[in-house]
Amino acid sequence: MIDPTTLLTIVLMAGVTYLTRIGGYVVLRNRVLSARATAVMEAAPGCVLISVIAPAFVSRHPADLLALAITFVAATRLSMLPTVLIGIASAGLLRHFLG
């Protein structure tokens, strides 16, 4: 059974992430952006996700800290989408098996 608060949090996180992604392009669609500004716009959704889940990594749960380490290693070698997927999967699996 899915907790309604958890489901609402996930849906709101997805909505905010999508809005940050599309909002920048809608507002700045008629402007020519520098390479640096484009990189910032592409990194914004990941930053939103990190800001939402970062407080959980300050916990004392070994599963969260191990998932953080796995995600960090993935981030040094892969692009954003695989890193996010690996981070979510590792956190879920480690929380399930380690508690």
MDAnalysis code that builds the backbone (N, CA, C; Angstrom):
import MDAnalysis as mda
import numpy as np

u = mda.Universe.empty(297, n_residues=99, atom_resindex=np.repeat(np.arange(99), 3), trajectory=True)
u.add_TopologyAttr("name", ["N", "CA", "C"] * 99)
u.add_TopologyAttr("resid", np.arange(1, 100))
u.add_TopologyAttr("resname", ["MET", "ILE", "ASP", "PRO", "THR", "THR", "LEU", "LEU", "THR", "ILE", "VAL", "LEU", "MET", "ALA", "GLY", "VAL", "THR", "TYR", "LEU", "THR", "ARG", "ILE", "GLY", "GLY", "TYR", "VAL", "VAL", "LEU", "ARG", "ASN", "ARG", "VAL", "LEU", "SER", "ALA", "ARG", "ALA", "THR", "ALA", "VAL", "MET", "GLU", "ALA", "ALA", "PRO", "GLY", "CYS", "VAL", "LEU", "ILE", "SER", "VAL", "ILE", "ALA", "PRO", "ALA", "PHE", "VAL", "SER", "ARG", "HIS", "PRO", "ALA", "ASP", "LEU", "LEU", "ALA", "LEU", "ALA", "ILE", "THR", "PHE", "VAL", "ALA", "ALA", "THR", "ARG", "LEU", "SER", "MET", "LEU", "PRO", "THR", "VAL", "LEU", "ILE", "GLY", "ILE", "ALA", "SER", "ALA", "GLY", "LEU", "LEU", "ARG", "HIS", "PHE", "LEU", "GLY"])
u.atoms.positions = np.array([
    [0.856, -1.181, 0.000],
    [0.000, 0.000, 0.000],
    [0.891, 1.231, 0.000],
    [0.595, 2.114, -0.908],
    [1.376, 3.341, -1.044],
    [0.798, 4.408, -0.135],
    [1.672, 5.041, 0.627],
    [1.269, 6.129, 1.503],
    [0.853, 7.323, 0.644],
    [-0.326, 7.887, 0.877],
    [-0.781, 9.012, 0.042],
    [0.160, 10.219, 0.104],
    [0.777, 10.447, 1.242],
    [1.710, 11.569, 1.355],
    [2.941, 11.327, 0.489],
    [3.422, 10.099, 0.484],
    [4.578, 9.762, -0.347],
    [4.232, 9.907, -1.826],
    [3.068, 9.408, -2.201],
    [2.647, 9.518, -3.597],
    [2.500, 10.982, -4.007],
    [1.891, 11.788, -3.143],
    [1.733, 13.212, -3.444],
    [3.092, 13.888, -3.563],
    [4.024, 13.519, -2.693],
    [5.371, 14.089, -2.761],
    [6.050, 13.743, -4.076],
    [5.927, 12.507, -4.500],
    [6.541, 12.085, -5.762],
    [5.916, 12.823, -6.937],
    [4.600, 12.939, -6.938],
    [3.919, 13.633, -8.034],
    [4.315, 15.110, -8.056],
    [4.381, 15.741, -6.891],
    [4.775, 17.156, -6.847],
    [6.234, 17.343, -7.260],
    [7.097, 16.420, -6.859],
    [8.493, 16.512, -7.283],
    [8.603, 16.389, -8.795],
    [7.857, 15.473, -9.370],
    [7.884, 15.315, -10.827],
    [7.356, 16.573, -11.505],
    [6.289, 17.152, -10.951],
    [5.727, 18.375, -11.532],
    [6.687, 19.548, -11.461],
    [7.313, 19.730, -10.317],
    [8.264, 20.837, -10.160],
    [9.473, 20.632, -11.068],
    [9.929, 19.406, -11.154],
    [11.065, 19.125, -12.038],
    [10.698, 19.422, -13.485],
    [9.520, 19.000, -13.891],
    [9.082, 19.265, -15.263],
    [8.920, 20.764, -15.500],
    [8.342, 21.465, -14.542],
    [8.150, 22.915, -14.707],
    [9.482, 23.653, -14.792],
    [10.454, 23.242, -14.007],
    [11.752, 23.901, -14.118],
    [12.393, 23.613, -15.464],
    [12.156, 22.445, -15.969],
    [12.722, 22.083, -17.268],
    [12.066, 22.875, -18.398],
    [10.755, 22.872, -18.430],
    [10.054, 23.525, -19.531],
    [9.942, 25.036, -19.318],
    [9.909, 25.467, -18.063],
    [9.765, 26.898, -17.775],
    [10.888, 27.731, -18.346],
    [12.093, 27.263, -18.195],
    [13.228, 28.006, -18.731],
    [13.181, 28.113, -20.241],
    [12.790, 27.067, -20.889],
    [12.729, 27.103, -22.349],
    [11.576, 27.978, -22.830],
    [10.465, 27.976, -22.118],
    [9.333, 28.826, -22.521],
    [9.686, 30.299, -22.323],
    [10.286, 30.623, -21.196],
    [10.605, 32.026, -20.905],
    [11.742, 32.526, -21.809],
    [12.687, 31.680, -22.096],
    [13.877, 32.110, -22.840],
    [13.890, 31.603, -24.281],
    [12.767, 31.212, -24.823],
    [12.760, 30.568, -26.138],
    [13.185, 31.485, -27.278],
    [12.998, 32.788, -27.152],
    [13.341, 33.705, -28.236],
    [14.715, 34.351, -28.048],
    [15.444, 33.883, -27.083],
    [16.760, 34.455, -26.815],
    [17.848, 33.446, -27.177],
    [18.974, 33.988, -27.543],
    [20.129, 33.139, -27.819],
    [20.945, 33.053, -26.534],
    [21.077, 31.843, -26.035],
    [21.773, 31.634, -24.762],
    [23.228, 31.269, -25.005],
    [24.041, 31.672, -24.089],
    [25.442, 31.268, -24.145],
    [25.543, 29.795, -23.769],
    [26.677, 29.211, -24.018],
    [26.869, 27.801, -23.664],
    [26.741, 27.596, -22.160],
    [27.214, 28.573, -21.399],
    [27.131, 28.473, -19.941],
    [25.677, 28.526, -19.463],
    [24.890, 29.443, -20.032],
    [23.477, 29.549, -19.654],
    [22.719, 28.293, -20.055],
    [23.046, 27.728, -21.201],
    [22.409, 26.487, -21.633],
    [22.742, 25.350, -20.668],
    [23.981, 25.291, -20.227],
    [24.373, 24.246, -19.270],
    [23.618, 24.408, -17.953],
    [23.424, 25.639, -17.514],
    [22.670, 25.889, -16.282],
    [21.226, 25.430, -16.445],
    [20.628, 25.753, -17.592],
    [19.235, 25.358, -17.830],
    [19.093, 23.837, -17.869],
    [20.071, 23.158, -18.402],
    [19.996, 21.702, -18.468],
    [20.243, 21.051, -17.107],
    [20.947, 21.717, -16.227],
    [21.243, 21.153, -14.911],
    [20.153, 21.450, -13.884],
    [19.251, 22.360, -14.161],
    [18.249, 22.782, -13.182],
    [17.373, 21.634, -12.670],
    [16.825, 20.767, -13.527],
    [15.971, 19.700, -12.977],
    [16.724, 18.768, -12.038],
    [17.945, 18.451, -12.348],
    [18.727, 17.605, -11.457],
    [18.977, 18.275, -10.122],
    [19.196, 19.582, -10.172],
    [19.407, 20.326, -8.924],
    [18.161, 20.317, -8.060],
    [16.997, 20.408, -8.693],
    [15.746, 20.356, -7.929],
    [15.616, 18.998, -7.263],
    [15.900, 17.941, -8.014],
    [15.816, 16.603, -7.431],
    [16.785, 16.435, -6.268],
    [17.989, 16.892, -6.459],
    [18.991, 16.761, -5.397],
    [18.567, 17.544, -4.160],
    [18.012, 18.738, -4.355],
    [17.610, 19.538, -3.197],
    [16.469, 18.875, -2.428],
    [15.664, 18.110, -3.124],
    [14.550, 17.434, -2.454],
    [15.035, 16.220, -1.674],
    [15.966, 15.468, -2.254],
    [16.381, 14.227, -1.596],
    [17.615, 14.390, -0.717],
    [18.312, 15.496, -0.828],
    [19.548, 15.683, -0.066],
    [19.358, 15.557, 1.450],
    [18.297, 16.102, 2.026],
    [18.155, 15.957, 3.489],
    [18.106, 14.498, 3.948],
    [17.642, 13.607, 3.112],
    [17.591, 12.197, 3.502],
    [18.981, 11.610, 3.641],
    [19.955, 12.168, 2.936],
    [21.304, 11.627, 2.990],
    [22.088, 12.105, 4.207],
    [21.525, 12.999, 4.963],
    [22.179, 13.438, 6.183],
    [21.826, 12.490, 7.324],
    [21.010, 11.521, 7.019],
    [20.574, 10.578, 8.038],
    [21.706, 9.615, 8.411],
    [21.435, 8.801, 9.364],
    [22.416, 7.814, 9.815],
    [22.155, 6.438, 9.211],
    [21.250, 6.371, 8.262],
    [20.914, 5.100, 7.649],
    [22.018, 4.696, 6.675],
    [22.600, 3.541, 6.874],
    [23.670, 3.107, 5.968],
    [23.189, 2.917, 4.538],
    [21.934, 2.540, 4.353],
    [21.416, 2.346, 2.994],
    [21.441, 3.659, 2.216],
    [21.048, 4.745, 2.852],
    [21.048, 6.051, 2.179],
    [22.466, 6.505, 1.862],
    [23.369, 6.303, 2.780],
    [24.757, 6.727, 2.544],
    [25.409, 5.887, 1.454],
    [25.109, 4.597, 1.424],
    [25.648, 3.740, 0.372],
    [25.041, 4.107, -0.984],
    [23.756, 4.403, -1.010],
    [23.106, 4.838, -2.258],
    [23.699, 6.158, -2.735],
    [24.018, 7.032, -1.817],
    [24.658, 8.295, -2.185],
    [26.017, 8.041, -2.826],
    [26.785, 7.122, -2.264],
    [28.097, 6.807, -2.828],
    [27.961, 6.203, -4.226],
    [27.006, 5.305, -4.399],
    [26.789, 4.694, -5.719],
    [26.375, 5.759, -6.731],
    [25.505, 6.651, -6.322],
    [25.053, 7.718, -7.218],
    [26.195, 8.657, -7.569],
    [27.039, 8.942, -6.610],
    [28.186, 9.812, -6.873],
    [29.117, 9.189, -7.911],
    [29.386, 7.916, -7.754],
    [30.249, 7.231, -8.733],
    [29.589, 7.229, -10.107],
    [28.285, 6.974, -10.137],
    [27.569, 6.994, -11.418],
    [27.616, 8.375, -12.046],
    [27.509, 9.417, -11.228],
    [27.514, 10.788, -11.756],
    [28.853, 11.171, -12.355],
    [29.923, 10.556, -11.868],
    [31.233, 10.869, -12.438],
    [31.457, 10.188, -13.777],
    [30.639, 9.188, -14.113],
    [30.873, 8.428, -15.342],
    [29.729, 8.507, -16.343],
    [28.521, 8.850, -15.906],
    [27.352, 8.785, -16.786],
    [26.672, 10.153, -16.877],
    [25.733, 10.251, -17.812],
    [24.962, 11.485, -17.943],
    [23.876, 11.537, -16.865],
    [23.076, 12.595, -16.900],
    [22.122, 12.847, -15.812],
    [21.054, 11.760, -15.678],
    [20.414, 11.385, -16.782],
    [19.302, 10.433, -16.683],
    [19.735, 9.075, -16.121],
    [20.785, 8.461, -16.643],
    [21.209, 7.188, -16.021],
    [21.621, 7.360, -14.570],
    [22.217, 8.490, -14.243],
    [22.619, 8.728, -12.852],
    [21.406, 8.794, -11.942],
    [20.380, 9.511, -12.367],
    [19.165, 9.624, -11.553],
    [18.510, 8.252, -11.401],
    [18.444, 7.499, -12.499],
    [17.824, 6.173, -12.430],
    [18.621, 5.231, -11.517],
    [19.927, 5.285, -11.620],
    [20.772, 4.451, -10.753],
    [20.613, 4.869, -9.296],
    [20.543, 6.166, -9.052],
    [20.366, 6.656, -7.689],
    [19.044, 6.220, -7.083],
    [17.982, 6.322, -7.863],
    [16.662, 5.917, -7.368],
    [16.625, 4.416, -7.118],
    [17.136, 3.649, -8.085],
    [17.108, 2.190, -7.945],
    [17.976, 1.727, -6.776],
    [19.168, 2.296, -6.653],
    [20.048, 1.871, -5.558],
    [19.463, 2.248, -4.201],
    [18.884, 3.421, -4.098],
    [18.269, 3.816, -2.823],
    [17.110, 2.895, -2.469],
    [16.288, 2.588, -3.445],
    [15.147, 1.712, -3.185],
    [15.574, 0.311, -2.784],
    [16.511, -0.245, -3.545],
    [16.960, -1.604, -3.248],
    [17.702, -1.682, -1.916],
    [18.567, -0.725, -1.660],
    [19.324, -0.757, -0.410],
    [18.426, -0.531, 0.804],
    [17.440, 0.348, 0.655],
    [16.496, 0.541, 1.761],
    [15.686, -0.730, 2.010],
    [15.358, -1.424, 0.924],
    [14.587, -2.666, 1.077],
    [15.411, -3.741, 1.784],
    [16.667, -3.891, 1.373],
    [17.478, -4.980, 1.918],
    [18.191, -4.613, 3.226],
    [18.576, -3.358, 3.382],
    [19.303, -2.962, 4.594],
    [18.406, -2.289, 5.630],
    [17.275, -1.864, 5.181],
    [16.345, -1.218, 6.111],
    [16.501, 0.251, 6.239],
])
